[in-house]
Amino acid sequence: GMFDQSSMANGAHYAPAAKNPFKATGLMCGNCIFFNAENNQCQIVAGAIEAEAICKLWVIPESLITE
């Protein structure tokens, strides 16, 4: 099944955009390979996902990271 957005055992440790200190460098859900921008959904984390949010399960191509 999918991970939930909590910090519990089945959680992705999802944090909303307002709490993502890395979004300026491109480390955000919107750049993750699992994110679907058409419906703000993730393939592996349940629920609505903010494009500028963050979670521990991200997989972001190096080409999308700016430092």
mmCIF file of the N, C-alpha and C atoms, coordinates in Angstrom:
data_MODEL
# 
_entry.id   MODEL 
# 
loop_
_atom_site.group_PDB 
_atom_site.id 
_atom_site.type_symbol 
_atom_site.label_atom_id 
_atom_site.label_alt_id 
_atom_site.label_comp_id 
_atom_site.label_asym_id 
_atom_site.label_entity_id 
_atom_site.label_seq_id 
_atom_site.pdbx_PDB_ins_code 
_atom_site.Cartn_x 
_atom_site.Cartn_y 
_atom_site.Cartn_z 
_atom_site.occupancy 
_atom_site.B_iso_or_equiv 
_atom_site.pdbx_formal_charge 
_atom_site.auth_seq_id 
_atom_site.auth_comp_id 
_atom_site.auth_asym_id 
_atom_site.auth_atom_id 
_atom_site.pdbx_PDB_model_num 
ATOM 1   N N  . GLY A 1 1  ? 0.810  -1.182 0.000   1.00 0.00 ? 1  GLY A N  1 
ATOM 2   C CA . GLY A 1 1  ? 0.000  0.000  0.000   1.00 0.00 ? 1  GLY A CA 1 
ATOM 3   C C  . GLY A 1 1  ? 0.858  1.252  0.000   1.00 0.00 ? 1  GLY A C  1 
ATOM 4   N N  . MET A 1 2  ? 0.194  2.355  0.047   1.00 0.00 ? 2  MET A N  1 
ATOM 5   C CA . MET A 1 2  ? 0.876  3.644  0.034   1.00 0.00 ? 2  MET A CA 1 
ATOM 6   C C  . MET A 1 2  ? 1.282  4.057  1.444   1.00 0.00 ? 2  MET A C  1 
ATOM 7   N N  . PHE A 1 3  ? 2.277  4.906  1.516   1.00 0.00 ? 3  PHE A N  1 
ATOM 8   C CA . PHE A 1 3  ? 2.660  5.512  2.787   1.00 0.00 ? 3  PHE A CA 1 
ATOM 9   C C  . PHE A 1 3  ? 1.659  6.609  3.113   1.00 0.00 ? 3  PHE A C  1 
ATOM 10  N N  . ASP A 1 4  ? 1.482  6.913  4.403   1.00 0.00 ? 4  ASP A N  1 
ATOM 11  C CA . ASP A 1 4  ? 0.655  8.048  4.774   1.00 0.00 ? 4  ASP A CA 1 
ATOM 12  C C  . ASP A 1 4  ? 1.576  9.251  5.008   1.00 0.00 ? 4  ASP A C  1 
ATOM 13  N N  . GLN A 1 5  ? 1.007  10.383 5.378   1.00 0.00 ? 5  GLN A N  1 
ATOM 14  C CA . GLN A 1 5  ? 1.804  11.602 5.525   1.00 0.00 ? 5  GLN A CA 1 
ATOM 15  C C  . GLN A 1 5  ? 2.351  11.797 6.940   1.00 0.00 ? 5  GLN A C  1 
ATOM 16  N N  . SER A 1 6  ? 2.140  10.844 7.810   1.00 0.00 ? 6  SER A N  1 
ATOM 17  C CA . SER A 1 6  ? 2.555  10.983 9.201   1.00 0.00 ? 6  SER A CA 1 
ATOM 18  C C  . SER A 1 6  ? 4.050  10.709 9.402   1.00 0.00 ? 6  SER A C  1 
ATOM 19  N N  . SER A 1 7  ? 4.468  10.806 10.649  1.00 0.00 ? 7  SER A N  1 
ATOM 20  C CA . SER A 1 7  ? 5.835  10.469 11.041  1.00 0.00 ? 7  SER A CA 1 
ATOM 21  C C  . SER A 1 7  ? 5.883  9.113  11.742  1.00 0.00 ? 7  SER A C  1 
ATOM 22  N N  . MET A 1 8  ? 4.814  8.343  11.603  1.00 0.00 ? 8  MET A N  1 
ATOM 23  C CA . MET A 1 8  ? 4.731  7.029  12.231  1.00 0.00 ? 8  MET A CA 1 
ATOM 24  C C  . MET A 1 8  ? 5.416  5.986  11.343  1.00 0.00 ? 8  MET A C  1 
ATOM 25  N N  . ALA A 1 9  ? 5.319  4.725  11.695  1.00 0.00 ? 9  ALA A N  1 
ATOM 26  C CA . ALA A 1 9  ? 6.013  3.648  10.983  1.00 0.00 ? 9  ALA A CA 1 
ATOM 27  C C  . ALA A 1 9  ? 5.667  3.567  9.501   1.00 0.00 ? 9  ALA A C  1 
ATOM 28  N N  . ASN A 1 10 ? 4.424  3.833  9.132   1.00 0.00 ? 10 ASN A N  1 
ATOM 29  C CA . ASN A 1 10 ? 3.996  3.798  7.731   1.00 0.00 ? 10 ASN A CA 1 
ATOM 30  C C  . ASN A 1 10 ? 3.957  5.184  7.093   1.00 0.00 ? 10 ASN A C  1 
ATOM 31  N N  . GLY A 1 11 ? 4.613  6.127  7.738   1.00 0.00 ? 11 GLY A N  1 
ATOM 32  C CA . GLY A 1 11 ? 4.574  7.510  7.275   1.00 0.00 ? 11 GLY A CA 1 
ATOM 33  C C  . GLY A 1 11 ? 5.763  7.924  6.440   1.00 0.00 ? 11 GLY A C  1 
ATOM 34  N N  . ALA A 1 12 ? 5.542  8.936  5.624   1.00 0.00 ? 12 ALA A N  1 
ATOM 35  C CA . ALA A 1 12 ? 6.580  9.481  4.746   1.00 0.00 ? 12 ALA A CA 1 
ATOM 36  C C  . ALA A 1 12 ? 7.269  10.697 5.357   1.00 0.00 ? 12 ALA A C  1 
ATOM 37  N N  . HIS A 1 13 ? 6.877  11.076 6.572   1.00 0.00 ? 13 HIS A N  1 
ATOM 38  C CA . HIS A 1 13 ? 7.409  12.272 7.227   1.00 0.00 ? 13 HIS A CA 1 
ATOM 39  C C  . HIS A 1 13 ? 7.190  13.498 6.340   1.00 0.00 ? 13 HIS A C  1 
ATOM 40  N N  . TYR A 1 14 ? 6.016  13.579 5.750   1.00 0.00 ? 14 TYR A N  1 
ATOM 41  C CA . TYR A 1 14 ? 5.641  14.685 4.870   1.00 0.00 ? 14 TYR A CA 1 
ATOM 42  C C  . TYR A 1 14 ? 5.566  15.978 5.668   1.00 0.00 ? 14 TYR A C  1 
ATOM 43  N N  . ALA A 1 15 ? 6.127  17.040 5.109   1.00 0.00 ? 15 ALA A N  1 
ATOM 44  C CA . ALA A 1 15 ? 6.020  18.373 5.708   1.00 0.00 ? 15 ALA A CA 1 
ATOM 45  C C  . ALA A 1 15 ? 5.533  19.326 4.624   1.00 0.00 ? 15 ALA A C  1 
ATOM 46  N N  . PRO A 1 16 ? 4.552  20.172 4.933   1.00 0.00 ? 16 PRO A N  1 
ATOM 47  C CA . PRO A 1 16 ? 4.008  21.083 3.929   1.00 0.00 ? 16 PRO A CA 1 
ATOM 48  C C  . PRO A 1 16 ? 5.039  22.109 3.452   1.00 0.00 ? 16 PRO A C  1 
ATOM 49  N N  . ALA A 1 17 ? 4.712  22.781 2.368   1.00 0.00 ? 17 ALA A N  1 
ATOM 50  C CA . ALA A 1 17 ? 5.622  23.749 1.759   1.00 0.00 ? 17 ALA A CA 1 
ATOM 51  C C  . ALA A 1 17 ? 6.121  24.795 2.753   1.00 0.00 ? 17 ALA A C  1 
ATOM 52  N N  . ALA A 1 18 ? 5.263  25.232 3.646   1.00 0.00 ? 18 ALA A N  1 
ATOM 53  C CA . ALA A 1 18 ? 5.648  26.263 4.616   1.00 0.00 ? 18 ALA A CA 1 
ATOM 54  C C  . ALA A 1 18 ? 6.774  25.805 5.545   1.00 0.00 ? 18 ALA A C  1 
ATOM 55  N N  . LYS A 1 19 ? 6.956  24.493 5.664   1.00 0.00 ? 19 LYS A N  1 
ATOM 56  C CA . LYS A 1 19 ? 7.984  23.958 6.558   1.00 0.00 ? 19 LYS A CA 1 
ATOM 57  C C  . LYS A 1 19 ? 9.172  23.339 5.812   1.00 0.00 ? 19 LYS A C  1 
ATOM 58  N N  . ASN A 1 20 ? 9.254  23.551 4.502   1.00 0.00 ? 20 ASN A N  1 
ATOM 59  C CA . ASN A 1 20 ? 10.341 22.984 3.712   1.00 0.00 ? 20 ASN A CA 1 
ATOM 60  C C  . ASN A 1 20 ? 11.469 23.999 3.557   1.00 0.00 ? 20 ASN A C  1 
ATOM 61  N N  . PRO A 1 21 ? 12.578 23.822 4.281   1.00 0.00 ? 21 PRO A N  1 
ATOM 62  C CA . PRO A 1 21 ? 13.685 24.768 4.180   1.00 0.00 ? 21 PRO A CA 1 
ATOM 63  C C  . PRO A 1 21 ? 14.541 24.572 2.930   1.00 0.00 ? 21 PRO A C  1 
ATOM 64  N N  . PHE A 1 22 ? 14.264 23.545 2.135   1.00 0.00 ? 22 PHE A N  1 
ATOM 65  C CA . PHE A 1 22 ? 15.101 23.206 0.988   1.00 0.00 ? 22 PHE A CA 1 
ATOM 66  C C  . PHE A 1 22 ? 14.494 23.567 -0.367  1.00 0.00 ? 22 PHE A C  1 
ATOM 67  N N  . LYS A 1 23 ? 13.282 24.108 -0.392  1.00 0.00 ? 23 LYS A N  1 
ATOM 68  C CA . LYS A 1 23 ? 12.596 24.321 -1.674  1.00 0.00 ? 23 LYS A CA 1 
ATOM 69  C C  . LYS A 1 23 ? 13.347 25.265 -2.605  1.00 0.00 ? 23 LYS A C  1 
ATOM 70  N N  . ALA A 1 24 ? 14.107 26.208 -2.085  1.00 0.00 ? 24 ALA A N  1 
ATOM 71  C CA . ALA A 1 24 ? 14.861 27.140 -2.940  1.00 0.00 ? 24 ALA A CA 1 
ATOM 72  C C  . ALA A 1 24 ? 15.939 26.427 -3.749  1.00 0.00 ? 24 ALA A C  1 
ATOM 73  N N  . THR A 1 25 ? 16.359 25.255 -3.291  1.00 0.00 ? 25 THR A N  1 
ATOM 74  C CA . THR A 1 25 ? 17.392 24.497 -4.012  1.00 0.00 ? 25 THR A CA 1 
ATOM 75  C C  . THR A 1 25 ? 16.780 23.421 -4.904  1.00 0.00 ? 25 THR A C  1 
ATOM 76  N N  . GLY A 1 26 ? 15.460 23.348 -4.955  1.00 0.00 ? 26 GLY A N  1 
ATOM 77  C CA . GLY A 1 26 ? 14.799 22.366 -5.805  1.00 0.00 ? 26 GLY A CA 1 
ATOM 78  C C  . GLY A 1 26 ? 14.452 21.071 -5.111  1.00 0.00 ? 26 GLY A C  1 
ATOM 79  N N  . LEU A 1 27 ? 14.762 20.959 -3.825  1.00 0.00 ? 27 LEU A N  1 
ATOM 80  C CA . LEU A 1 27 ? 14.440 19.746 -3.067  1.00 0.00 ? 27 LEU A CA 1 
ATOM 81  C C  . LEU A 1 27 ? 13.010 19.856 -2.562  1.00 0.00 ? 27 LEU A C  1 
ATOM 82  N N  . MET A 1 28 ? 12.084 19.419 -3.414  1.00 0.00 ? 28 MET A N  1 
ATOM 83  C CA . MET A 1 28 ? 10.665 19.526 -3.088  1.00 0.00 ? 28 MET A CA 1 
ATOM 84  C C  . MET A 1 28 ? 9.884  18.482 -3.878  1.00 0.00 ? 28 MET A C  1 
ATOM 85  N N  . CYS A 1 29 ? 8.706  18.197 -3.411  1.00 0.00 ? 29 CYS A N  1 
ATOM 86  C CA . CYS A 1 29 ? 7.866  17.163 -4.021  1.00 0.00 ? 29 CYS A CA 1 
ATOM 87  C C  . CYS A 1 29 ? 7.633  17.381 -5.509  1.00 0.00 ? 29 CYS A C  1 
ATOM 88  N N  . GLY A 1 30 ? 7.477  18.617 -5.936  1.00 0.00 ? 30 GLY A N  1 
ATOM 89  C CA . GLY A 1 30 ? 7.210  18.910 -7.335  1.00 0.00 ? 30 GLY A CA 1 
ATOM 90  C C  . GLY A 1 30 ? 8.302  18.435 -8.282  1.00 0.00 ? 30 GLY A C  1 
ATOM 91  N N  . ASN A 1 31 ? 9.503  18.229 -7.770  1.00 0.00 ? 31 ASN A N  1 
ATOM 92  C CA . ASN A 1 31 ? 10.619 17.749 -8.592  1.00 0.00 ? 31 ASN A CA 1 
ATOM 93  C C  . ASN A 1 31 ? 10.861 16.248 -8.432  1.00 0.00 ? 31 ASN A C  1 
ATOM 94  N N  . CYS A 1 32 ? 10.126 15.606 -7.554  1.00 0.00 ? 32 CYS A N  1 
ATOM 95  C CA . CYS A 1 32 ? 10.295 14.178 -7.301  1.00 0.00 ? 32 CYS A CA 1 
ATOM 96  C C  . CYS A 1 32 ? 9.697  13.359 -8.449  1.00 0.00 ? 32 CYS A C  1 
ATOM 97  N N  . ILE A 1 33 ? 10.321 12.249 -8.771  1.00 0.00 ? 33 ILE A N  1 
ATOM 98  C CA . ILE A 1 33 ? 9.839  11.416 -9.872  1.00 0.00 ? 33 ILE A CA 1 
ATOM 99  C C  . ILE A 1 33 ? 8.483  10.779 -9.576  1.00 0.00 ? 33 ILE A C  1 
ATOM 100 N N  . PHE A 1 34 ? 8.078  10.728 -8.321  1.00 0.00 ? 34 PHE A N  1 
ATOM 101 C CA . PHE A 1 34 ? 6.805  10.123 -7.943  1.00 0.00 ? 34 PHE A CA 1 
ATOM 102 C C  . PHE A 1 34 ? 5.632  11.109 -7.965  1.00 0.00 ? 34 PHE A C  1 
ATOM 103 N N  . PHE A 1 35 ? 5.901  12.402 -8.169  1.00 0.00 ? 35 PHE A N  1 
ATOM 104 C CA . PHE A 1 35 ? 4.871  13.443 -8.102  1.00 0.00 ? 35 PHE A CA 1 
ATOM 105 C C  . PHE A 1 35 ? 4.156  13.597 -9.438  1.00 0.00 ? 35 PHE A C  1 
ATOM 106 N N  . ASN A 1 36 ? 2.819  13.713 -9.383  1.00 0.00 ? 36 ASN A N  1 
ATOM 107 C CA . ASN A 1 36 ? 1.996  13.950 -10.566 1.00 0.00 ? 36 ASN A CA 1 
ATOM 108 C C  . ASN A 1 36 ? 1.400  15.347 -10.441 1.00 0.00 ? 36 ASN A C  1 
ATOM 109 N N  . ALA A 1 37 ? 1.946  16.293 -11.185 1.00 0.00 ? 37 ALA A N  1 
ATOM 110 C CA . ALA A 1 37 ? 1.519  17.692 -11.090 1.00 0.00 ? 37 ALA A CA 1 
ATOM 111 C C  . ALA A 1 37 ? 0.089  17.916 -11.568 1.00 0.00 ? 37 ALA A C  1 
ATOM 112 N N  . GLU A 1 38 ? -0.424 17.047 -12.414 1.00 0.00 ? 38 GLU A N  1 
ATOM 113 C CA . GLU A 1 38 ? -1.788 17.224 -12.935 1.00 0.00 ? 38 GLU A CA 1 
ATOM 114 C C  . GLU A 1 38 ? -2.851 17.139 -11.849 1.00 0.00 ? 38 GLU A C  1 
ATOM 115 N N  . ASN A 1 39 ? -2.593 16.334 -10.815 1.00 0.00 ? 39 ASN A N  1 
ATOM 116 C CA . ASN A 1 39 ? -3.592 16.187 -9.758  1.00 0.00 ? 39 ASN A CA 1 
ATOM 117 C C  . ASN A 1 39 ? -3.022 16.339 -8.343  1.00 0.00 ? 39 ASN A C  1 
ATOM 118 N N  . ASN A 1 40 ? -1.800 16.848 -8.229  1.00 0.00 ? 40 ASN A N  1 
ATOM 119 C CA . ASN A 1 40 ? -1.134 17.038 -6.928  1.00 0.00 ? 40 ASN A CA 1 
ATOM 120 C C  . ASN A 1 40 ? -1.158 15.768 -6.091  1.00 0.00 ? 40 ASN A C  1 
ATOM 121 N N  . GLN A 1 41 ? -0.828 14.665 -6.741  1.00 0.00 ? 41 GLN A N  1 
ATOM 122 C CA . GLN A 1 41 ? -0.786 13.377 -6.074  1.00 0.00 ? 41 GLN A CA 1 
ATOM 123 C C  . GLN A 1 41 ? 0.611  12.778 -6.196  1.00 0.00 ? 41 GLN A C  1 
ATOM 124 N N  . CYS A 1 42 ? 0.932  11.903 -5.275  1.00 0.00 ? 42 CYS A N  1 
ATOM 125 C CA . CYS A 1 42 ? 2.189  11.170 -5.289  1.00 0.00 ? 42 CYS A CA 1 
ATOM 126 C C  . CYS A 1 42 ? 1.867  9.700  -5.546  1.00 0.00 ? 42 CYS A C  1 
ATOM 127 N N  . GLN A 1 43 ? 2.742  9.018  -6.233  1.00 0.00 ? 43 GLN A N  1 
ATOM 128 C CA . GLN A 1 43 ? 2.539  7.600  -6.515  1.00 0.00 ? 43 GLN A CA 1 
ATOM 129 C C  . GLN A 1 43 ? 2.728  6.728  -5.284  1.00 0.00 ? 43 GLN A C  1 
ATOM 130 N N  . ILE A 1 44 ? 3.449  7.225  -4.260  1.00 0.00 ? 44 ILE A N  1 
ATOM 131 C CA . ILE A 1 44 ? 3.742  6.386  -3.098  1.00 0.00 ? 44 ILE A CA 1 
ATOM 132 C C  . ILE A 1 44 ? 3.271  6.953  -1.761  1.00 0.00 ? 44 ILE A C  1 
ATOM 133 N N  . VAL A 1 45 ? 2.821  8.228  -1.736  1.00 0.00 ? 45 VAL A N  1 
ATOM 134 C CA . VAL A 1 45 ? 2.325  8.845  -0.503  1.00 0.00 ? 45 VAL A CA 1 
ATOM 135 C C  . VAL A 1 45 ? 0.874  9.261  -0.723  1.00 0.00 ? 45 VAL A C  1 
ATOM 136 N N  . ALA A 1 46 ? -0.014 8.819  0.146   1.00 0.00 ? 46 ALA A N  1 
ATOM 137 C CA . ALA A 1 46 ? -1.443 9.097  0.033   1.00 0.00 ? 46 ALA A CA 1 
ATOM 138 C C  . ALA A 1 46 ? -1.776 10.546 0.375   1.00 0.00 ? 46 ALA A C  1 
ATOM 139 N N  . GLY A 1 47 ? -2.843 11.032 -0.229  1.00 0.00 ? 47 GLY A N  1 
ATOM 140 C CA . GLY A 1 47 ? -3.361 12.363 0.078   1.00 0.00 ? 47 GLY A CA 1 
ATOM 141 C C  . GLY A 1 47 ? -2.889 13.424 -0.884  1.00 0.00 ? 47 GLY A C  1 
ATOM 142 N N  . ALA A 1 48 ? -3.436 14.627 -0.703  1.00 0.00 ? 48 ALA A N  1 
ATOM 143 C CA . ALA A 1 48 ? -3.031 15.762 -1.531  1.00 0.00 ? 48 ALA A CA 1 
ATOM 144 C C  . ALA A 1 48 ? -1.609 16.169 -1.153  1.00 0.00 ? 48 ALA A C  1 
ATOM 145 N N  . ILE A 1 49 ? -0.794 16.435 -2.150  1.00 0.00 ? 49 ILE A N  1 
ATOM 146 C CA . ILE A 1 49 ? 0.611  16.772 -1.945  1.00 0.00 ? 49 ILE A CA 1 
ATOM 147 C C  . ILE A 1 49 ? 0.876  18.163 -2.510  1.00 0.00 ? 49 ILE A C  1 
ATOM 148 N N  . GLU A 1 50 ? 1.492  19.028 -1.721  1.00 0.00 ? 50 GLU A N  1 
ATOM 149 C CA . GLU A 1 50 ? 1.872  20.354 -2.198  1.00 0.00 ? 50 GLU A CA 1 
ATOM 150 C C  . GLU A 1 50 ? 3.175  20.230 -2.992  1.00 0.00 ? 50 GLU A C  1 
ATOM 151 N N  . ALA A 1 51 ? 3.260  20.883 -4.129  1.00 0.00 ? 51 ALA A N  1 
ATOM 152 C CA . ALA A 1 51 ? 4.447  20.792 -4.982  1.00 0.00 ? 51 ALA A CA 1 
ATOM 153 C C  . ALA A 1 51 ? 5.721  21.244 -4.273  1.00 0.00 ? 51 ALA A C  1 
ATOM 154 N N  . GLU A 1 52 ? 5.633  22.202 -3.357  1.00 0.00 ? 52 GLU A N  1 
ATOM 155 C CA . GLU A 1 52 ? 6.818  22.701 -2.669  1.00 0.00 ? 52 GLU A CA 1 
ATOM 156 C C  . GLU A 1 52 ? 7.026  22.048 -1.301  1.00 0.00 ? 52 GLU A C  1 
ATOM 157 N N  . ALA A 1 53 ? 6.291  20.989 -1.022  1.00 0.00 ? 53 ALA A N  1 
ATOM 158 C CA . ALA A 1 53 ? 6.436  20.261 0.244   1.00 0.00 ? 53 ALA A CA 1 
ATOM 159 C C  . ALA A 1 53 ? 7.668  19.358 0.194   1.00 0.00 ? 53 ALA A C  1 
ATOM 160 N N  . ILE A 1 54 ? 7.842  18.552 1.227   1.00 0.00 ? 54 ILE A N  1 
ATOM 161 C CA . ILE A 1 54 ? 9.009  17.680 1.332   1.00 0.00 ? 54 ILE A CA 1 
ATOM 162 C C  . ILE A 1 54 ? 8.623  16.396 2.066   1.00 0.00 ? 54 ILE A C  1 
ATOM 163 N N  . CYS A 1 55 ? 9.298  15.294 1.757   1.00 0.00 ? 55 CYS A N  1 
ATOM 164 C CA . CYS A 1 55 ? 9.138  14.068 2.532   1.00 0.00 ? 55 CYS A CA 1 
ATOM 165 C C  . CYS A 1 55 ? 10.430 13.260 2.466   1.00 0.00 ? 55 CYS A C  1 
ATOM 166 N N  . LYS A 1 56 ? 10.539 12.249 3.276   1.00 0.00 ? 56 LYS A N  1 
ATOM 167 C CA . LYS A 1 56 ? 11.772 11.462 3.324   1.00 0.00 ? 56 LYS A CA 1 
ATOM 168 C C  . LYS A 1 56 ? 11.904 10.471 2.172   1.00 0.00 ? 56 LYS A C  1 
ATOM 169 N N  . LEU A 1 57 ? 10.891 10.334 1.356   1.00 0.00 ? 57 LEU A N  1 
ATOM 170 C CA . LEU A 1 57 ? 10.905 9.344  0.281   1.00 0.00 ? 57 LEU A CA 1 
ATOM 171 C C  . LEU A 1 57 ? 11.192 9.950  -1.092  1.00 0.00 ? 57 LEU A C  1 
ATOM 172 N N  . TRP A 1 58 ? 11.586 11.198 -1.140  1.00 0.00 ? 58 TRP A N  1 
ATOM 173 C CA . TRP A 1 58 ? 11.794 11.849 -2.425  1.00 0.00 ? 58 TRP A CA 1 
ATOM 174 C C  . TRP A 1 58 ? 12.896 11.199 -3.244  1.00 0.00 ? 58 TRP A C  1 
ATOM 175 N N  . VAL A 1 59 ? 12.707 11.223 -4.535  1.00 0.00 ? 59 VAL A N  1 
ATOM 176 C CA . VAL A 1 59 ? 13.728 10.817 -5.501  1.00 0.00 ? 59 VAL A CA 1 
ATOM 177 C C  . VAL A 1 59 ? 13.743 11.937 -6.531  1.00 0.00 ? 59 VAL A C  1 
ATOM 178 N N  . ILE A 1 60 ? 14.763 12.783 -6.440  1.00 0.00 ? 60 ILE A N  1 
ATOM 179 C CA . ILE A 1 60 ? 14.827 13.977 -7.279  1.00 0.00 ? 60 ILE A CA 1 
ATOM 180 C C  . ILE A 1 60 ? 16.045 13.887 -8.191  1.00 0.00 ? 60 ILE A C  1 
ATOM 181 N N  . PRO A 1 61 ? 15.839 14.002 -9.501  1.00 0.00 ? 61 PRO A N  1 
ATOM 182 C CA . PRO A 1 61 ? 16.962 13.978 -10.433 1.00 0.00 ? 61 PRO A CA 1 
ATOM 183 C C  . PRO A 1 61 ? 17.950 15.110 -10.126 1.00 0.00 ? 61 PRO A C  1 
ATOM 184 N N  . GLU A 1 62 ? 19.221 14.804 -10.183 1.00 0.00 ? 62 GLU A N  1 
ATOM 185 C CA . GLU A 1 62 ? 20.259 15.788 -9.872  1.00 0.00 ? 62 GLU A CA 1 
ATOM 186 C C  . GLU A 1 62 ? 20.144 17.040 -10.738 1.00 0.00 ? 62 GLU A C  1 
ATOM 187 N N  . SER A 1 63 ? 19.671 16.902 -11.958 1.00 0.00 ? 63 SER A N  1 
ATOM 188 C CA . SER A 1 63 ? 19.550 18.042 -12.859 1.00 0.00 ? 63 SER A CA 1 
ATOM 189 C C  . SER A 1 63 ? 18.536 19.077 -12.379 1.00 0.00 ? 63 SER A C  1 
ATOM 190 N N  . LEU A 1 64 ? 17.668 18.707 -11.437 1.00 0.00 ? 64 LEU A N  1 
ATOM 191 C CA . LEU A 1 64 ? 16.652 19.633 -10.924 1.00 0.00 ? 64 LEU A CA 1 
ATOM 192 C C  . LEU A 1 64 ? 17.057 20.296 -9.612  1.00 0.00 ? 64 LEU A C  1 
ATOM 193 N N  . ILE A 1 65 ? 18.265 20.018 -9.146  1.00 0.00 ? 65 ILE A N  1 
ATOM 194 C CA . ILE A 1 65 ? 18.743 20.573 -7.887  1.00 0.00 ? 65 ILE A CA 1 
ATOM 195 C C  . ILE A 1 65 ? 19.694 21.734 -8.171  1.00 0.00 ? 65 ILE A C  1 
ATOM 196 N N  . THR A 1 66 ? 19.426 22.864 -7.543  1.00 0.00 ? 66 THR A N  1 
ATOM 197 C CA . THR A 1 66 ? 20.296 24.026 -7.664  1.00 0.00 ? 66 THR A CA 1 
ATOM 198 C C  . THR A 1 66 ? 20.860 24.349 -6.293  1.00 0.00 ? 66 THR A C  1 
ATOM 199 N N  . GLU A 1 67 ? 22.102 24.654 -6.243  1.00 0.00 ? 67 GLU A N  1 
ATOM 200 C CA . GLU A 1 67 ? 22.691 24.965 -4.925  1.00 0.00 ? 67 GLU A CA 1 
ATOM 201 C C  . GLU A 1 67 ? 23.411 26.266 -4.928  1.00 0.00 ? 67 GLU A C  1 
# 
